[in-house]
Structure formats: structure tokens, C-alpha cells
Amino acid sequence: MNTFDERKKAFEAKFLQDEDLKFKLRARRNKRIAEWAAELIGKTDDADYIKEVRESDLIKPGDDDIIDKLLMDFTSNNINLTREEIIQKFNECESNVKEKLIEEN
């Protein structure tokens, strides 16, 4: 194997590792945001609600689908939170999860 092939393999391995970390970050962040929302709403079965939130993330690319779901759930439960407050919580959860992932790796 020549140097070019070795570099190509190294770049591919790095890409896969980065994608794996992005997936873990997103999944853990979504779980945390769902746990937070479930607590605010007063859901007794967190596991089912976490599953609902995770499934809502599959509707369209990005975070808008989860944010929309949370906004609807909060509104229907008379919890007054703005989109910006939810986004702020997303960012907070993502930062916390990122720190934990860095510690793990």
C-alpha cells in the first residue's frame, strides 16, 4: 500500500469517527431535551415520550421538527415557552453532551 492509499484510509476512518460522534451527540441531546420536556409537561412515562420526540426528529432534516413538536406539546399543556427558549435549551443540552463525549473519548 502506498502513502496515498494510507492517507485515504486515514481520512475515511476519521470521517467515519466524526459521523459516529455527530450521531451520538444528536441522539443524546435529543434524549436530554425529551427528558426535560417530559418533566415540564408532567409525563409519567418518560420512555414513551422520549421515543415520540426521537421519532419526530425523522420528519425533516434539522431540529425544526423536534422544536415544533415540543412547542405543540407545551402549548397543549399550557406551558408558555418560546421557540427561542427551546432553542436555548437545545444548545445547553448539546454543550453538556459534547463535554461528556469529549471526556469519554
N, CA, C and O atoms as CSV, one atom per row, in Angstrom:
chain,resi,resn,atom,element,x,y,z
A,1,MET,N,N,0.853,-1.173,0.000
A,1,MET,CA,C,0.000,0.000,0.000
A,1,MET,C,C,0.903,1.241,0.000
A,1,MET,O,O,1.848,1.332,0.784
A,2,ASN,N,N,0.600,2.184,-0.881
A,2,ASN,CA,C,1.430,3.381,-0.939
A,2,ASN,C,C,0.913,4.462,0.011
A,2,ASN,O,O,-0.134,4.309,0.640
A,3,THR,N,N,1.655,5.534,0.100
A,3,THR,CA,C,1.328,6.613,1.032
A,3,THR,C,C,-0.035,7.220,0.744
A,3,THR,O,O,-0.780,7.548,1.667
A,4,PHE,N,N,-0.364,7.372,-0.535
A,4,PHE,CA,C,-1.667,7.945,-0.898
A,4,PHE,C,C,-2.802,7.068,-0.376
A,4,PHE,O,O,-3.770,7.576,0.190
A,5,ASP,N,N,-2.686,5.763,-0.562
A,5,ASP,CA,C,-3.722,4.842,-0.075
A,5,ASP,C,C,-3.841,4.889,1.450
A,5,ASP,O,O,-4.943,4.834,1.997
A,6,GLU,N,N,-2.707,4.990,2.123
A,6,GLU,CA,C,-2.720,5.071,3.583
A,6,GLU,C,C,-3.411,6.349,4.053
A,6,GLU,O,O,-4.190,6.328,5.006
A,7,ARG,N,N,-3.121,7.458,3.379
A,7,ARG,CA,C,-3.769,8.727,3.737
A,7,ARG,C,C,-5.261,8.664,3.465
A,7,ARG,O,O,-6.066,9.162,4.252
A,8,LYS,N,N,-5.627,8.050,2.350
A,8,LYS,CA,C,-7.046,7.922,2.007
A,8,LYS,C,C,-7.773,7.118,3.088
A,8,LYS,O,O,-8.855,7.499,3.536
A,9,LYS,N,N,-7.173,6.014,3.495
A,9,LYS,CA,C,-7.783,5.188,4.554
A,9,LYS,C,C,-7.894,5.968,5.862
A,9,LYS,O,O,-8.896,5.864,6.570
A,10,ALA,N,N,-6.877,6.738,6.176
A,10,ALA,CA,C,-6.897,7.532,7.410
A,10,ALA,C,C,-8.008,8.579,7.364
A,10,ALA,O,O,-8.710,8.781,8.354
A,11,PHE,N,N,-8.172,9.247,6.216
A,11,PHE,CA,C,-9.242,10.237,6.073
A,11,PHE,C,C,-10.616,9.581,6.173
A,11,PHE,O,O,-11.527,10.128,6.795
A,12,GLU,N,N,-10.761,8.417,5.565
A,12,GLU,CA,C,-12.036,7.695,5.635
A,12,GLU,C,C,-12.350,7.296,7.076
A,12,GLU,O,O,-13.490,7.421,7.526
A,13,ALA,N,N,-11.345,6.819,7.791
A,13,ALA,CA,C,-11.545,6.425,9.191
A,13,ALA,C,C,-11.924,7.635,10.037
A,13,ALA,O,O,-12.804,7.545,10.894
A,14,LYS,N,N,-11.267,8.760,9.802
A,14,LYS,CA,C,-11.577,9.993,10.540
A,14,LYS,C,C,-12.998,10.454,10.230
A,14,LYS,O,O,-13.725,10.869,11.132
A,15,PHE,N,N,-13.394,10.384,8.971
A,15,PHE,CA,C,-14.746,10.774,8.575
A,15,PHE,C,C,-15.779,9.909,9.292
A,15,PHE,O,O,-16.762,10.427,9.823
A,16,LEU,N,N,-15.563,8.600,9.309
A,16,LEU,CA,C,-16.491,7.691,9.985
A,16,LEU,C,C,-16.563,7.976,11.480
A,16,LEU,O,O,-17.640,7.947,12.076
A,17,GLN,N,N,-15.423,8.246,12.073
A,17,GLN,CA,C,-15.395,8.562,13.503
A,17,GLN,C,C,-16.159,9.856,13.777
A,17,GLN,O,O,-16.923,9.930,14.738
A,18,ASP,N,N,-15.962,10.867,12.949
A,18,ASP,CA,C,-16.666,12.143,13.120
A,18,ASP,C,C,-18.172,11.972,12.965
A,18,ASP,O,O,-18.946,12.543,13.733
A,19,GLU,N,N,-18.587,11.187,11.975
A,19,GLU,CA,C,-20.018,10.952,11.763
A,19,GLU,C,C,-20.628,10.190,12.938
A,19,GLU,O,O,-21.758,10.464,13.341
A,20,ASP,N,N,-19.886,9.247,13.480
A,20,ASP,CA,C,-20.356,8.496,14.645
A,20,ASP,C,C,-20.539,9.428,15.845
A,20,ASP,O,O,-21.525,9.324,16.574
A,21,LEU,N,N,-19.592,10.330,16.042
A,21,LEU,CA,C,-19.700,11.285,17.146
A,21,LEU,C,C,-20.889,12.225,16.952
A,21,LEU,O,O,-21.596,12.539,17.910
A,22,LYS,N,N,-21.111,12.674,15.715
A,22,LYS,CA,C,-22.268,13.540,15.436
A,22,LYS,C,C,-23.568,12.815,15.756
A,22,LYS,O,O,-24.485,13.395,16.339
A,23,PHE,N,N,-23.643,11.543,15.371
A,23,PHE,CA,C,-24.845,10.751,15.637
A,23,PHE,C,C,-25.076,10.613,17.142
A,23,PHE,O,O,-26.187,10.818,17.630
A,24,LYS,N,N,-24.017,10.263,17.870
A,24,LYS,CA,C,-24.131,10.108,19.324
A,24,LYS,C,C,-24.544,11.424,19.980
A,24,LYS,O,O,-25.394,11.447,20.870
A,25,LEU,N,N,-23.936,12.511,19.533
A,25,LEU,CA,C,-24.252,13.826,20.087
A,25,LEU,C,C,-25.721,14.160,19.882
A,25,LEU,O,O,-26.403,14.583,20.815
A,26,ARG,N,N,-26.203,13.973,18.677
A,26,ARG,CA,C,-27.597,14.289,18.352
A,26,ARG,C,C,-28.566,13.393,19.136
A,26,ARG,O,O,-29.562,13.875,19.676
A,27,ALA,N,N,-28.273,12.108,19.195
A,27,ALA,CA,C,-29.155,11.167,19.896
A,27,ALA,C,C,-29.222,11.479,21.390
A,27,ALA,O,O,-30.304,11.491,21.977
A,28,ARG,N,N,-28.081,11.727,21.995
A,28,ARG,CA,C,-28.063,12.017,23.435
A,28,ARG,C,C,-28.685,13.376,23.738
A,28,ARG,O,O,-29.385,13.540,24.738
A,29,ARG,N,N,-28.424,14.343,22.867
A,29,ARG,CA,C,-29.036,15.656,23.060
A,29,ARG,C,C,-30.551,15.562,22.971
A,29,ARG,O,O,-31.265,16.144,23.788
A,30,ASN,N,N,-31.035,14.834,21.983
A,30,ASN,CA,C,-32.482,14.676,21.822
A,30,ASN,C,C,-33.103,13.968,23.024
A,30,ASN,O,O,-34.211,14.300,23.446
A,31,LYS,N,N,-32.383,12.998,23.569
A,31,LYS,CA,C,-32.893,12.305,24.759
A,31,LYS,C,C,-32.984,13.272,25.934
A,31,LYS,O,O,-33.980,13.290,26.658
A,32,ARG,N,N,-31.953,14.063,26.115
A,32,ARG,CA,C,-31.963,15.025,27.229
A,32,ARG,C,C,-33.059,16.063,27.074
A,32,ARG,O,O,-33.731,16.408,28.046
A,33,ILE,N,N,-33.245,16.564,25.864
A,33,ILE,CA,C,-34.282,17.577,25.651
A,33,ILE,C,C,-35.657,16.956,25.883
A,33,ILE,O,O,-36.559,17.618,26.394
A,34,ALA,N,N,-35.818,15.693,25.510
A,34,ALA,CA,C,-37.096,15.000,25.731
A,34,ALA,C,C,-37.340,14.778,27.220
A,34,ALA,O,O,-38.468,14.922,27.691
A,35,GLU,N,N,-36.294,14.429,27.961
A,35,GLU,CA,C,-36.439,14.253,29.414
A,35,GLU,C,C,-36.840,15.569,30.078
A,35,GLU,O,O,-37.699,15.594,30.959
A,36,TRP,N,N,-36.214,16.649,29.650
A,36,TRP,CA,C,-36.539,17.979,30.177
A,36,TRP,C,C,-37.993,18.334,29.889
A,36,TRP,O,O,-38.719,18.788,30.773
A,37,ALA,N,N,-38.408,18.123,28.643
A,37,ALA,CA,C,-39.785,18.443,28.254
A,37,ALA,C,C,-40.783,17.567,29.005
A,37,ALA,O,O,-41.820,18.053,29.458
A,38,ALA,N,N,-40.474,16.286,29.136
A,38,ALA,CA,C,-41.376,15.364,29.844
A,38,ALA,C,C,-41.579,15.809,31.284
A,38,ALA,O,O,-42.688,15.742,31.814
A,39,GLU,N,N,-40.508,16.262,31.908
A,39,GLU,CA,C,-40.608,16.735,33.290
A,39,GLU,C,C,-41.495,17.980,33.374
A,39,GLU,O,O,-42.338,18.085,34.266
A,40,LEU,N,N,-41.306,18.917,32.450
A,40,LEU,CA,C,-42.123,20.136,32.457
A,40,LEU,C,C,-43.597,19.834,32.218
A,40,LEU,O,O,-44.476,20.427,32.843
A,41,ILE,N,N,-43.851,18.906,31.306
A,41,ILE,CA,C,-45.230,18.562,30.947
A,41,ILE,C,C,-45.880,17.711,32.028
A,41,ILE,O,O,-47.100,17.725,32.194
A,42,GLY,N,N,-45.057,16.972,32.760
A,42,GLY,CA,C,-45.588,16.094,33.801
A,42,GLY,C,C,-45.880,14.694,33.293
A,42,GLY,O,O,-46.749,14.001,33.822
A,43,LYS,N,N,-45.151,14.281,32.265
A,43,LYS,CA,C,-45.314,12.923,31.730
A,43,LYS,C,C,-44.809,11.916,32.755
A,43,LYS,O,O,-43.726,12.073,33.317
A,44,THR,N,N,-45.606,10.884,32.988
A,44,THR,CA,C,-45.194,9.858,33.947
A,44,THR,C,C,-44.354,8.768,33.289
A,44,THR,O,O,-43.558,8.110,33.959
A,45,ASP,N,N,-44.525,8.574,31.993
A,45,ASP,CA,C,-43.750,7.559,31.279
A,45,ASP,C,C,-42.758,8.252,30.349
A,45,ASP,O,O,-43.048,8.493,29.177
A,46,ASP,N,N,-41.585,8.565,30.892
A,46,ASP,CA,C,-40.558,9.256,30.116
A,46,ASP,C,C,-40.146,8.482,28.877
A,46,ASP,O,O,-39.917,9.078,27.825
A,47,ALA,N,N,-40.048,7.165,28.984
A,47,ALA,CA,C,-39.550,6.344,27.872
A,47,ALA,C,C,-40.416,6.511,26.629
A,47,ALA,O,O,-39.893,6.656,25.524
A,48,ASP,N,N,-41.725,6.492,26.800
A,48,ASP,CA,C,-42.615,6.665,25.647
A,48,ASP,C,C,-42.476,8.055,25.048
A,48,ASP,O,O,-42.473,8.212,23.827
A,49,TYR,N,N,-42.363,9.056,25.899
A,49,TYR,CA,C,-42.245,10.426,25.394
A,49,TYR,C,C,-40.906,10.630,24.687
A,49,TYR,O,O,-40.845,11.284,23.645
A,50,ILE,N,N,-39.845,10.077,25.246
A,50,ILE,CA,C,-38.533,10.165,24.598
A,50,ILE,C,C,-38.606,9.539,23.211
A,50,ILE,O,O,-38.061,10.083,22.250
A,51,LYS,N,N,-39.273,8.406,23.109
A,51,LYS,CA,C,-39.437,7.747,21.812
A,51,LYS,C,C,-40.210,8.645,20.843
A,51,LYS,O,O,-39.842,8.757,19.674
A,52,GLU,N,N,-41.275,9.282,21.323
A,52,GLU,CA,C,-42.053,10.199,20.476
A,52,GLU,C,C,-41.180,11.334,19.946
A,52,GLU,O,O,-41.229,11.673,18.764
A,53,VAL,N,N,-40.390,11.909,20.832
A,53,VAL,CA,C,-39.530,13.031,20.431
A,53,VAL,C,C,-38.484,12.560,19.428
A,53,VAL,O,O,-38.240,13.228,18.424
A,54,ARG,N,N,-37.869,11.421,19.696
A,54,ARG,CA,C,-36.873,10.886,18.755
A,54,ARG,C,C,-37.492,10.618,17.388
A,54,ARG,O,O,-36.883,10.912,16.359
A,55,GLU,N,N,-38.696,10.063,17.376
A,55,GLU,CA,C,-39.365,9.783,16.103
A,55,GLU,C,C,-39.732,11.067,15.378
A,55,GLU,O,O,-39.735,11.104,14.148
A,56,SER,N,N,-40.039,12.117,16.123
A,56,SER,CA,C,-40.378,13.382,15.469
A,56,SER,C,C,-39.174,13.967,14.744
A,56,SER,O,O,-39.334,14.763,13.818
A,57,ASP,N,N,-37.975,13.581,15.155
A,57,ASP,CA,C,-36.755,14.068,14.507
A,57,ASP,C,C,-36.569,13.472,13.118
A,57,ASP,O,O,-35.716,13.930,12.357
A,58,LEU,N,N,-37.346,12.473,12.785
A,58,LEU,CA,C,-37.197,11.803,11.488
A,58,LEU,C,C,-38.061,12.436,10.403
A,58,LEU,O,O,-38.007,12.014,9.248
A,59,ILE,N,N,-38.848,13.433,10.756
A,59,ILE,CA,C,-39.789,14.022,9.812
A,59,ILE,C,C,-39.078,14.828,8.736
A,59,ILE,O,O,-39.353,14.653,7.549
A,60,LYS,N,N,-38.170,15.707,9.135
A,60,LYS,CA,C,-37.427,16.518,8.170
A,60,LYS,C,C,-36.030,16.790,8.715
A,60,LYS,O,O,-35.814,16.704,9.924
A,61,PRO,N,N,-35.087,17.113,7.852
A,61,PRO,CA,C,-33.722,17.376,8.309
A,61,PRO,C,C,-33.670,18.575,9.262
A,61,PRO,O,O,-34.460,19.512,9.146
A,62,GLY,N,N,-32.739,18.526,10.189
A,62,GLY,CA,C,-32.578,19.625,11.128
A,62,GLY,C,C,-33.385,19.416,12.393
A,62,GLY,O,O,-33.954,18.348,12.620
A,63,ASP,N,N,-33.424,20.447,13.205
A,63,ASP,CA,C,-34.072,20.359,14.511
A,63,ASP,C,C,-35.482,20.928,14.535
A,63,ASP,O,O,-36.174,20.807,15.546
A,64,ASP,N,N,-35.917,21.538,13.455
A,64,ASP,CA,C,-37.229,22.195,13.448
A,64,ASP,C,C,-38.371,21.253,13.783
A,64,ASP,O,O,-39.332,21.657,14.437
A,65,ASP,N,N,-38.281,20.003,13.345
A,65,ASP,CA,C,-39.369,19.064,13.625
A,65,ASP,C,C,-39.507,18.787,15.121
A,65,ASP,O,O,-40.624,18.690,15.631
A,66,ILE,N,N,-38.393,18.658,15.822
A,66,ILE,CA,C,-38.450,18.439,17.271
A,66,ILE,C,C,-38.947,19.703,17.970
A,66,ILE,O,O,-39.791,19.635,18.864
A,67,ILE,N,N,-38.425,20.840,17.562
A,67,ILE,CA,C,-38.843,22.103,18.175
A,67,ILE,C,C,-40.340,22.309,17.985
A,67,ILE,O,O,-41.036,22.715,18.916
A,68,ASP,N,N,-40.838,22.029,16.780
A,68,ASP,CA,C,-42.276,22.162,16.517
A,68,ASP,C,C,-43.087,21.233,17.418
A,68,ASP,O,O,-44.120,21.633,17.955
A,69,LYS,N,N,-42.624,20.002,17.582
A,69,LYS,CA,C,-43.334,19.052,18.449
A,69,LYS,C,C,-43.361,19.553,19.890
A,69,LYS,O,O,-44.404,19.531,20.544
A,70,LEU,N,N,-42.214,20.002,20.375
A,70,LEU,CA,C,-42.158,20.495,21.745
A,70,LEU,C,C,-43.059,21.711,21.932
A,70,LEU,O,O,-43.758,21.824,22.939
A,71,LEU,N,N,-43.041,22.614,20.962
A,71,LEU,CA,C,-43.917,23.791,21.048
A,71,LEU,C,C,-45.384,23.380,21.126
A,71,LEU,O,O,-46.141,23.919,21.934
A,72,MET,N,N,-45.783,22.426,20.287
A,72,MET,CA,C,-47.174,21.950,20.313
A,72,MET,C,C,-47.500,21.294,21.650
A,72,MET,O,O,-48.561,21.538,22.225
A,73,ASP,N,N,-46.588,20.464,22.143
A,73,ASP,CA,C,-46.819,19.780,23.417
A,73,ASP,C,C,-46.894,20.771,24.575
A,73,ASP,O,O,-47.749,20.646,25.451
A,74,PHE,N,N,-46.003,21.749,24.576
A,74,PHE,CA,C,-46.035,22.754,25.635
A,74,PHE,C,C,-47.321,23.574,25.570
A,74,PHE,O,O,-47.962,23.818,26.592
A,75,THR,N,N,-47.691,23.994,24.372
A,75,THR,CA,C,-48.908,24.791,24.203
A,75,THR,C,C,-50.136,24.022,24.657
A,75,THR,O,O,-50.992,24.570,25.351
A,76,SER,N,N,-50.228,22.749,24.270
A,76,SER,CA,C,-51.402,21.954,24.645
A,76,SER,C,C,-51.452,21.658,26.148
A,76,SER,O,O,-52.492,21.259,26.672
A,77,ASN,N,N,-50.329,21.855,26.833
A,77,ASN,CA,C,-50.282,21.658,28.284
A,77,ASN,C,C,-50.170,22.989,29.036
A,77,ASN,O,O,-49.794,23.027,30.208
A,78,ASN,N,N,-50.502,24.072,28.338
A,78,ASN,CA,C,-50.492,25.421,28.934
A,78,ASN,C,C,-49.149,25.809,29.545
A,78,ASN,O,O,-49.091,26.425,30.609
A,79,ILE,N,N,-48.082,25.441,28.861
A,79,ILE,CA,C,-46.735,25.831,29.281
A,79,ILE,C,C,-46.251,26.866,28.274
A,79,ILE,O,O,-46.136,26.581,27.082
A,80,ASN,N,N,-45.974,28.050,28.756
A,80,ASN,CA,C,-45.606,29.159,27.876
A,80,ASN,C,C,-44.094,29.262,27.716
A,80,ASN,O,O,-43.412,29.910,28.510
A,81,LEU,N,N,-43.594,28.620,26.690
A,81,LEU,CA,C,-42.183,28.737,26.330
A,81,LEU,C,C,-42.107,29.169,24.875
A,81,LEU,O,O,-42.897,28.725,24.042
A,82,THR,N,N,-41.164,30.025,24.582
A,82,THR,CA,C,-40.995,30.482,23.205
A,82,THR,C,C,-40.061,29.535,22.454
A,82,THR,O,O,-39.347,28.726,23.047
A,83,ARG,N,N,-40.095,29.664,21.157
A,83,ARG,CA,C,-39.193,28.894,20.294
A,83,ARG,C,C,-37.736,29.173,20.697
A,83,ARG,O,O,-36.910,28.262,20.749
A,84,GLU,N,N,-37.445,30.428,20.976
A,84,GLU,CA,C,-36.084,30.826,21.343
A,84,GLU,C,C,-35.644,30.168,22.651
A,84,GLU,O,O,-34.485,29.779,22.789
A,85,GLU,N,N,-36.555,30.043,23.602
A,85,GLU,CA,C,-36.218,29.387,24.867
A,85,GLU,C,C,-35.936,27.901,24.654
A,85,GLU,O,O,-35.050,27.333,25.292
A,86,ILE,N,N,-36.686,27.285,23.763
A,86,ILE,CA,C,-36.452,25.871,23.454
A,86,ILE,C,C,-35.104,25.708,22.754
A,86,ILE,O,O,-34.348,24.787,23.063
A,87,ILE,N,N,-34.809,26.594,21.821
A,87,ILE,CA,C,-33.519,26.545,21.116
A,87,ILE,C,C,-32.377,26.748,22.103
A,87,ILE,O,O,-31.341,26.091,22.000
A,88,GLN,N,N,-32.559,27.646,23.050
A,88,GLN,CA,C,-31.540,27.868,24.078
A,88,GLN,C,C,-31.301,26.584,24.879
A,88,GLN,O,O,-30.157,26.245,25.182
A,89,LYS,N,N,-32.372,25.878,25.219
A,89,LYS,CA,C,-32.244,24.611,25.953
A,89,LYS,C,C,-31.554,23.557,25.080
A,89,LYS,O,O,-30.740,22.777,25.575
A,90,PHE,N,N,-31.880,23.536,23.777
A,90,PHE,CA,C,-31.205,22.636,22.838
A,90,PHE,C,C,-29.698,22.874,22.900
A,90,PHE,O,O,-28.916,21.934,23.037
A,91,ASN,N,N,-29.303,24.140,22.798
A,91,ASN,CA,C,-27.883,24.482,22.795
A,91,ASN,C,C,-27.212,24.099,24.109
A,91,ASN,O,O,-26.080,23.615,24.120
A,92,GLU,N,N,-27.910,24.318,25.202
A,92,GLU,CA,C,-27.384,23.946,26.517
A,92,GLU,C,C,-27.185,22.431,26.612
A,92,GLU,O,O,-26.134,21.966,27.054
A,93,CYS,N,N,-28.187,21.673,26.200
A,93,CYS,CA,C,-28.081,20.202,26.224
A,93,CYS,C,C,-26.955,19.727,25.318
A,93,CYS,O,O,-26.199,18.824,25.679
A,94,GLU,N,N,-26.844,20.339,24.138
A,94,GLU,CA,C,-25.801,19.935,23.197
A,94,GLU,C,C,-24.416,20.202,23.776
A,94,GLU,O,O,-23.520,19.370,23.639
A,95,SER,N,N,-24.233,21.340,24.414
A,95,SER,CA,C,-22.933,21.653,25.032
A,95,SER,C,C,-22.584,20.649,26.123
A,95,SER,O,O,-21.447,20.183,26.207
A,96,ASN,N,N,-23.566,20.319,26.956
A,96,ASN,CA,C,-23.327,19.350,28.035
A,96,ASN,C,C,-22.976,17.974,27.484
A,96,ASN,O,O,-22.058,17.317,27.975
A,97,VAL,N,N,-23.705,17.546,26.470
A,97,VAL,CA,C,-23.439,16.235,25.867
A,97,VAL,C,C,-22.073,16.229,25.190
A,97,VAL,O,O,-21.336,15.248,25.282
A,98,LYS,N,N,-21.738,17.316,24.517
A,98,LYS,CA,C,-20.440,17.405,23.834
A,98,LYS,C,C,-19.300,17.267,24.840
A,98,LYS,O,O,-18.320,16.571,24.575
A,99,GLU,N,N,-19.423,17.922,25.988
A,99,GLU,CA,C,-18.400,17.807,27.034
A,99,GLU,C,C,-18.250,16.363,27.498
A,99,GLU,O,O,-17.133,15.874,27.669
A,100,LYS,N,N,-19.375,15.684,27.703
A,100,LYS,CA,C,-19.333,14.284,28.149
A,100,LYS,C,C,-18.693,13.385,27.090
A,100,LYS,O,O,-17.907,12.496,27.418
A,101,LEU,N,N,-19.031,13.619,25.821
A,101,LEU,CA,C,-18.443,12.813,24.747
A,101,LEU,C,C,-16.934,13.025,24.670
A,101,LEU,O,O,-16.182,12.081,24.430
A,102,ILE,N,N,-16.500,14.250,24.870
A,102,ILE,CA,C,-15.063,14.534,24.854
A,102,ILE,C,C,-14.374,13.796,26.000
A,102,ILE,O,O,-13.288,13.242,25.827
A,103,GLU,N,N,-15.007,13.792,27.164
A,103,GLU,CA,C,-14.444,13.074,28.316
A,103,GLU,C,C,-14.348,11.576,28.042
A,103,GLU,O,O,-13.382,10.924,28.437
A,104,GLU,N,N,-15.369,11.032,27.354
A,104,GLU,CA,C,-15.394,9.596,27.061
A,104,GLU,C,C,-14.321,9.202,26.056
A,104,GLU,O,O,-13.790,8.094,26.113
A,105,ASN,N,N,-14.005,10.102,25.142
A,105,ASN,CA,C,-13.040,9.776,24.085
A,105,ASN,C,C,-11.713,10.329,24.433
A,105,ASN,O,O,-10.758,10.166,23.675
